[in-house]
Amino acid sequence: MPIYDYLCGACGHEHEAMQKMNDAPLTTCPECGEDELKKQLSAAGFRLKGGGWYETDFKGGNSKKNVAESSSAKSSSGHKCVTGSCGSCN
């Protein structure tokens, strides 16, 4: 169930409520009892983090073959850089 933020226009009290998406919005402030409670716009409860999409993600064909070919091409040169800071592996 999502958590909704509410703000009372009369007393300024901030309130969080766990409600179903189809529940009616709350209107009565639990602090002062006035019918001035308004639903607030708030940020999502999750954040997408990471380096982005990889070349082999969601591609058609044999992606295992593509990964094996690219790793064998780098290893055939004898280069063993893992950090990518040398400039040769880019």
C-alpha positions as a Markdown table, in Angstrom:
| # | Residue | x | y | z |
|---|---|---|---|---|
| 1 | Met | 0.0 | 0.0 | 0.0 |
| 2 | Pro | 1.3 | 3.5 | -0.8 |
| 3 | Ile | 2.0 | 6.1 | 1.8 |
| 4 | Tyr | 0.5 | 9.5 | 1.2 |
| 5 | Asp | 1.6 | 12.8 | 2.7 |
| 6 | Tyr | -1.0 | 15.3 | 3.9 |
| 7 | Leu | -0.7 | 18.9 | 5.1 |
| 8 | Cys | -3.3 | 20.7 | 7.2 |
| 9 | Gly | -4.1 | 24.2 | 5.9 |
| 10 | Ala | -5.4 | 25.3 | 9.3 |
| 11 | Cys | -2.5 | 24.3 | 11.7 |
| 12 | Gly | 0.3 | 23.2 | 9.3 |
| 13 | His | 0.4 | 19.7 | 10.7 |
| 14 | Glu | 2.1 | 17.2 | 8.4 |
| 15 | His | 0.7 | 13.7 | 8.4 |
| 16 | Glu | 1.5 | 10.4 | 6.6 |
| 17 | Ala | -1.2 | 7.8 | 5.9 |
| 18 | Met | -1.0 | 4.3 | 4.4 |
| 19 | Gln | -4.0 | 4.0 | 2.1 |
| 20 | Lys | -5.1 | 1.9 | -0.8 |
| 21 | Met | -5.0 | 3.7 | -4.1 |
| 22 | Asn | -8.7 | 3.7 | -4.5 |
| 23 | Asp | -9.4 | 5.0 | -0.9 |
| 24 | Ala | -10.9 | 8.5 | -0.6 |
| 25 | Pro | -8.4 | 11.2 | 0.4 |
| 26 | Leu | -8.4 | 12.1 | 4.1 |
| 27 | Thr | -9.9 | 15.5 | 5.0 |
| 28 | Thr | -10.0 | 15.8 | 8.8 |
| 29 | Cys | -6.7 | 16.8 | 10.5 |
| 30 | Pro | -5.8 | 14.4 | 13.3 |
| 31 | Glu | -4.1 | 17.2 | 15.2 |
| 32 | Cys | -6.7 | 20.1 | 15.2 |
| 33 | Gly | -9.8 | 18.4 | 13.9 |
| 34 | Glu | -10.4 | 20.9 | 11.1 |
| 35 | Asp | -11.4 | 19.7 | 7.6 |
| 36 | Glu | -8.4 | 21.4 | 6.0 |
| 37 | Leu | -6.2 | 18.3 | 5.3 |
| 38 | Lys | -4.9 | 18.3 | 1.7 |
| 39 | Lys | -2.9 | 15.5 | -0.1 |
| 40 | Gln | 0.6 | 16.5 | -1.0 |
| 41 | Leu | 2.7 | 15.6 | -4.0 |
| 42 | Ser | 5.7 | 13.6 | -2.8 |
| 43 | Ala | 8.7 | 11.8 | -4.3 |
| 44 | Ala | 8.5 | 8.1 | -5.2 |
| 45 | Gly | 9.7 | 5.6 | -2.6 |
| 46 | Phe | 12.4 | 4.1 | -4.8 |
| 47 | Arg | 15.3 | 5.2 | -6.8 |
| 48 | Leu | 16.9 | 3.6 | -9.8 |
| 49 | Lys | 20.7 | 3.5 | -9.5 |
| 50 | Gly | 23.4 | 1.9 | -11.5 |
| 51 | Gly | 25.7 | 2.3 | -14.5 |
| 52 | Gly | 22.9 | 1.9 | -17.1 |
| 53 | Trp | 22.2 | -0.7 | -19.7 |
| 54 | Tyr | 24.8 | -3.1 | -20.9 |
| 55 | Glu | 25.5 | -3.9 | -24.5 |
| 56 | Thr | 24.3 | -7.5 | -24.2 |
| 57 | Asp | 21.1 | -6.7 | -22.3 |
| 58 | Phe | 17.9 | -7.5 | -24.2 |
| 59 | Lys | 19.6 | -8.1 | -27.5 |
| 60 | Gly | 18.3 | -10.7 | -29.9 |
| 61 | Gly | 20.6 | -13.5 | -31.0 |
| 62 | Asn | 23.2 | -15.4 | -29.0 |
| 63 | Ser | 24.4 | -12.9 | -26.4 |
| 64 | Lys | 26.6 | -15.4 | -24.7 |
| 65 | Lys | 28.5 | -15.7 | -28.0 |
| 66 | Asn | 28.9 | -11.9 | -28.2 |
| 67 | Val | 30.3 | -11.8 | -24.7 |
| 68 | Ala | 32.8 | -14.6 | -25.3 |
| 69 | Glu | 34.0 | -13.1 | -28.5 |
| 70 | Ser | 34.6 | -9.7 | -27.0 |
| 71 | Ser | 36.5 | -11.1 | -24.0 |
| 72 | Ser | 38.7 | -13.4 | -26.1 |
| 73 | Ala | 39.6 | -10.4 | -28.3 |
| 74 | Lys | 40.9 | -8.5 | -25.3 |
| 75 | Ser | 42.7 | -11.4 | -23.7 |
| 76 | Ser | 44.5 | -12.3 | -27.0 |
| 77 | Ser | 46.4 | -9.1 | -26.8 |
| 78 | Gly | 47.8 | -10.1 | -23.4 |
| 79 | His | 46.5 | -6.9 | -21.8 |
| 80 | Lys | 45.4 | -7.4 | -18.2 |
| 81 | Cys | 44.1 | -4.0 | -17.1 |
| 82 | Val | 40.9 | -4.3 | -15.0 |
| 83 | Thr | 40.4 | -0.7 | -14.1 |
| 84 | Gly | 40.2 | 0.8 | -17.6 |
| 85 | Ser | 42.6 | 3.6 | -16.6 |
| 86 | Cys | 45.4 | 2.7 | -19.0 |
| 87 | Gly | 43.5 | 3.8 | -22.1 |
| 88 | Ser | 44.3 | 0.6 | -24.1 |
| 89 | Cys | 41.2 | -1.3 | -23.1 |
| 90 | Asn | 38.7 | 1.2 | -24.3 |
